[in-house]
Amino acid sequence: MEMIALQAEARTAGIKPKVLRGAGKVPCVVYGSGVATESLACDKGEITRVYTKAGESSIVEIRLGSRHVPALIHQVDLDPLSGQIAHVDFYAVDMTKEVETKVPVRFAGEAPAIKELAAIFVVAHDHVTVRCLPKDLPHELIASISGLKEFHDVVTVADLQVPSGVKVKESTETVLAVVQEPREEEVVEVAAPVEGAEGAAAAPGAEGAAAEGAAAPAADAAAAKKEEKKK
């Protein structure tokens, strides 16, 4: 197993992380098996390159002068505005003891259900947890999707290509991906206009007009009676 080398330097106490970042450095910390917790600083471009290549499932060899510390990238904090790496936690490993970490799953091949039935490929889990010696740690695990022929066919943990010495913690029946029927576009039905609807809508206004017209003669009759009494 080839480790990914990373040059680092001890972080001087009292220097604030903001100052380090302004100088193109990323504050880091390493802790774990057989090492005391130590604050480090790494070049921003270098740590970005290493993280892109190693992810959290490959051993990184932290080079601190004459010391070489094998470690896993345990946690990466990103700047919320720039999206760049702001801080990294490394977990030092003992190469003679098993480690447990998450490894990404890569789906390979071509699924007949997607090609012929226009099925939708839905990923349920894109990582699995493995346990093994650091030297056996795979960067990724591959699962073939060529057996997905009908709707609702699935890829499970049992379909993973697992190297010797590596144990997957999840059950072999755990579903990693499934193919489903394509979604139908929702059709919104618009009701056809009912014949005479406009006239019906206008009817309340018409009734009001009729009532107003009927009120006028009644008022005239009342006035005539009043005038007649005066005589």
Residue, then its C-alpha position, 0 to 999 in steps of 0.5 A: m500500500e502506497m501512502i500519500a505524503l504530506q509535508a507539515e510543520a509544528r504550529t507555533a503556539g500563540i499564532k492565531p488560525k486567522v493569521l496562518r490562513g492569511a499566510g496560505k497555511v491551514p491549521c491542523v491537529v494530529y492525535g490518536s494511537g501512540v502520539a501526543t496531540e500536536s498542532l500542525a500547519c500545512d500549505k493550503g495547496e498541499i493539503t487540498r491536493v492530499y485531501t482530494k487524493a486520499g479522502e478519508s479512506s487512504i493513509v496519509e504519511i505526515r512528514l514532520g522533519s525526520r518523523h513520519v506519522p501514518a494517519l487518516i484524515h478524520q475531519v475536515d472543516l470548510d470555510p462557509l464562504s469560500g468553501q476552502i479547507a479551514h481546518v483538518d483533524f488527523y487520526a494517527v494509526d498503528m500500522t499493526k492494529e486494525v482500524e475502522t473507517k468509512v470507505p466510498v462505494r463506486f458503482a461501475g458498469e451499465a444497468p440494462a434497466i436504465k438503458e432499456l427501461a429508462a429506470i431511475f438509479v437511486v443510491a441509498h448508501d454511497h459509503v460503507t464501514v470497513r475494518c482492516l489493517p491500515k496496509d489493507l485499507p481500500h481507497e474505495l469499494i466497487a459494486s457492479i450494476s450490470g445485474l440491474k435488469e428490472f424495476h426494483d432490482v437492487v445492489t447490496v453489500a453482498d455485491l461489493q468487490v471486497p479485497s482479502g483482509v477487509k471486513v465490511k461492517e454492514s449486513t450483506e443484505t444492506v441495499l446500496a442502490v435500486v432502480q425504480e420506474p421513471r417518474e410520470e409528469e403530473v398532469v393538471e386538468v383544467a375544467a372546461p367552461v360551462e355553457g352559460a356560466e358567464g350569464a350565471a355569474a352576472a345574475p347576482g348583479a342583474e338581480g340587484a338591478a331588478a330590485e333597484g328598478a322595482a324599488a323606484p315605482a314603490a317609492d313613487a306610489a308612497a309619495a303619491k299617497k302622502e301628497e293625496k293626504k295633504k289635499 
